[in-house]
Amino acid sequence: MKCRWLLAVAYLYAVSCIEVATAQDKSVSTNDPSLTACNEKSDRRFSVCRGAWSGKSTALFNTWMAPDTNPERRLDLPSPDGNKVISVRGFRVRLWMNGKSYWTPFGNMHDAEAAWAPDSTRLFVTWSESGQLGPWHVQVYDLAHEGLKESPNITRNARKDILARERKAQLPRWVTSEYRGVWASDDYCEPDMVGSQWINGPSEVLVAAMAGPDGGCKYYGDFLVYRIEVPSGKILQSYKASEAVQLFGDGNLPRLEDDGDNL
């Protein structure tokens, strides 16, 4: 039967720490382990935590539910080469590069988590429009002379593909004669998209496409995983959920349900 698998990731960020912060705010030393540690007793204003969806990402705000805010948040997320920093001060998020500060849209992205490309030339951000239930999006940005430049429609082809597969897929095992009416009343929903990790340097991003945000969606709880070329958005390879978990591990992907491999 369908289960609310999104709840399973709600507090993943509270149990893992990514020690990547550096201090630029004179009033707060984010290098202090007592502040940056990420655990149940940590101060979420300063703790540096993995993303809720991927251990390769870092949570920018340490929030999850729709009404949740963290107005005193302080985070500096440096690029791998150390020459760029995503600076979070409450809802204000700026890119520091070449001694200058650049505006970013991340302050308007609820529950955002970000991952730098290994060569520091790009980053992807996973974010929600309304908290836990989404819709969830993935956007990829290049580092340009004028700041961040988005690679548009990076998940468009993957969105189309999973919707097409849903309409051709076999019925889930739980759809017995007793539950045919329930299935008939469910919808084909717009998929949620969440970032997993970079592959082959900055040239490909791994993205999970999830079949809808709630139990009123057909194939809710199922997902597919796509290797997507950047910046074209071309699908290089797709994986069933179980195959992706075997190849890439379960720490950077949505939770795989017992009956969640129908697509």
C-alpha positions in Angstrom: 0.0 0.0 0.0 1.1 3.5 -0.5 3.0 5.2 2.3 4.1 8.7 3.0 7.7 8.1 2.1 8.5 11.8 2.0 8.4 11.8 5.8 11.2 9.3 5.9 13.7 12.0 4.8 12.2 14.8 6.9 15.0 14.9 9.4 17.9 13.2 7.6 19.8 16.5 7.7 19.7 16.3 11.6 21.9 13.3 11.8 24.8 13.9 9.4 27.4 16.7 9.3 29.4 18.0 6.3 32.3 20.0 7.6 32.6 22.6 4.9 31.8 25.9 6.5 34.3 28.8 6.8 33.8 31.9 8.9 33.3 35.3 7.4 30.9 36.7 10.0 33.0 38.2 12.7 30.3 37.7 15.3 30.1 33.9 14.7 32.9 31.4 14.3 31.3 28.7 12.1 34.5 26.7 12.5 33.6 26.0 16.1 32.7 22.3 16.2 30.1 23.0 18.9 28.3 25.2 16.5 28.7 23.4 13.2 28.1 19.9 14.4 24.8 18.4 13.0 22.9 16.3 15.4 19.8 16.2 17.5 21.2 18.7 20.0 22.9 21.1 17.6 21.9 24.7 17.0 20.3 24.8 13.6 21.2 28.4 13.1 24.9 27.4 12.6 24.9 23.6 12.1 26.3 22.4 8.7 24.0 19.5 7.7 23.6 17.3 4.7 20.6 17.9 2.4 17.4 16.1 3.2 17.5 14.5 -0.2 21.2 13.9 -0.8 24.3 13.6 1.3 26.2 15.3 -1.5 24.2 18.5 -0.9 24.3 20.9 2.0 21.2 22.3 3.6 21.2 26.1 3.2 18.5 26.8 5.8 18.0 23.7 7.9 14.2 23.9 7.4 11.7 21.4 6.2 8.0 22.0 6.9 6.1 24.8 5.1 5.8 27.2 8.0 9.3 26.5 9.2 11.8 29.4 9.1 15.3 30.0 10.4 15.7 33.8 10.4 19.0 33.7 12.3 20.7 31.2 10.0 24.4 31.7 9.4 26.3 29.6 6.8 29.3 30.0 4.5 29.5 27.2 1.9 32.8 27.4 0.0 33.4 26.0 -3.4 35.9 23.1 -3.7 38.6 25.5 -5.0 38.0 27.8 -2.1 37.6 30.8 -4.3 33.8 31.2 -4.1 31.4 31.2 -1.2 27.6 30.9 -0.9 26.9 33.1 2.1 23.6 32.6 4.0 22.5 35.3 6.5 18.9 34.6 7.4 16.9 34.8 4.2 19.6 36.7 2.4 21.8 34.5 0.3 24.8 35.9 -1.7 27.6 34.6 -3.8 31.0 35.9 -2.9 33.5 35.7 -5.8 36.5 37.7 -6.8 36.1 40.0 -3.8 32.5 40.9 -4.8 29.1 40.0 -3.6 26.4 38.8 -6.1 22.7 38.4 -5.6 21.2 34.8 -5.8 17.6 33.6 -5.9 18.2 31.0 -3.2 16.7 33.1 -0.4 13.3 32.6 -2.0 13.8 28.8 -2.3 12.2 26.9 0.6 14.2 24.1 2.1 17.0 24.6 -0.4 20.1 22.3 -0.5 23.0 23.0 -2.8 26.0 21.0 -4.2 29.0 22.5 -5.9 30.4 20.8 -9.0 33.9 19.3 -8.3 35.6 21.9 -10.4 33.7 24.8 -8.8 32.3 26.0 -12.1 28.7 25.0 -11.4 26.3 24.2 -8.6 22.8 22.6 -8.4 20.1 23.5 -6.0 17.1 21.4 -4.9 14.2 23.4 -3.4 10.5 23.3 -2.7 7.7 25.7 -3.3 6.0 24.9 -0.1 8.0 22.7 2.2 7.9 18.9 2.5 5.1 18.3 0.0 6.7 20.3 -2.7 6.5 20.7 -5.6 10.3 20.1 -5.6 12.6 21.4 -8.3 16.3 21.2 -9.4 18.1 24.1 -11.0 21.7 24.2 -12.2 23.7 27.4 -12.3 27.0 28.3 -14.0 29.5 30.7 -12.3 29.8 33.6 -14.7 31.7 36.9 -14.5 28.4 38.6 -13.6 27.5 36.0 -10.9 25.2 33.0 -11.3 23.7 32.1 -14.7 21.0 29.4 -14.8 21.1 26.6 -17.3 17.3 26.6 -18.0 15.0 23.6 -18.2 17.6 21.2 -17.0 14.9 18.6 -15.9 12.3 19.2 -18.7 13.1 16.1 -20.6 13.2 13.9 -17.5 9.8 15.3 -16.4 8.3 14.3 -19.8 9.9 10.9 -19.7 8.6 9.8 -16.3 5.0 11.0 -17.1 5.1 9.0 -20.3 6.4 5.9 -18.5 3.6 6.2 -15.9 1.0 5.9 -18.5 2.6 2.8 -19.9 3.6 1.1 -16.7 2.0 -2.0 -15.1 -0.3 -1.5 -12.2 1.3 -1.6 -8.8 0.8 -4.9 -6.8 -1.5 -3.2 -4.3 -4.1 -2.4 -7.0 -6.2 -5.5 -6.6 -9.9 -5.7 -7.5 -10.7 -4.3 -4.1 -8.7 -1.1 -4.8 -9.4 -0.5 -8.5 -11.7 2.3 -7.6 -9.0 4.0 -5.5 -6.6 3.7 -8.4 -9.1 5.1 -10.9 -9.6 8.2 -8.7 -5.9 8.9 -8.4 -4.2 11.4 -10.8 -1.2 11.4 -13.0 0.7 14.2 -11.2 3.6 16.4 -12.1 6.7 14.8 -10.8 8.9 16.1 -8.0 12.6 16.5 -9.0 15.5 16.3 -6.5 19.2 16.5 -7.1 21.5 13.6 -6.2 25.1 14.3 -7.2 27.5 15.4 -9.9 28.9 12.9 -12.3 31.9 13.2 -14.6 32.9 16.5 -13.1 30.5 19.4 -14.0 29.2 17.8 -17.2 26.4 15.6 -15.8 24.0 15.8 -12.9 22.1 12.8 -11.4 18.5 13.7 -10.6 15.6 11.6 -9.1 12.1 12.1 -10.5 9.4 11.2 -8.1 5.9 10.3 -9.2 3.9 13.0 -7.5 3.8 14.7 -4.0 1.0 12.8 -2.2 -1.1 9.7 -2.0 -3.6 11.0 -4.5 -1.1 10.5 -7.3 -0.6 7.4 -9.3 2.6 5.6 -8.6 3.1 7.7 -5.5 6.3 6.5 -3.8 8.0 5.4 -7.1 10.9 7.2 -8.7 13.2 7.0 -11.6 16.8 8.4 -11.7 18.3 10.2 -14.7 21.8 11.1 -15.8 21.3 14.5 -17.3 23.8 16.3 -19.5 24.6 19.9 -18.5 23.7 22.4 -19.9 21.6 20.7 -22.6 19.2 18.8 -20.3 19.6 15.7 -22.5 18.9 12.4 -20.8 22.1 10.3 -21.1 20.7 7.3 -19.1 17.8 6.4 -16.9 17.6 3.9 -14.1 14.8 2.1 -12.2 14.9 3.0 -8.5 16.4 -0.3 -7.4 19.1 -0.2 -10.1 20.0 3.4 -9.1 20.3 2.5 -5.4 22.6 -0.4 -6.2 24.8 1.8 -8.4 24.9 5.1 -6.4 23.9 4.0 -2.9 20.8 4.9 -0.9 22.3 7.9 0.9 21.8 10.3 -2.0 18.4 9.2 -3.3 14.8 9.0 -2.1 13.8 6.1 0.0 13.0 3.0 -2.0 9.7 1.4 -0.9 9.1 -2.4 -1.0 6.6 -1.9 -3.9 8.3 1.2 -5.4 9.8 -0.2 -8.6 6.8 -0.2 -10.9 8.1 2.3 -13.5 
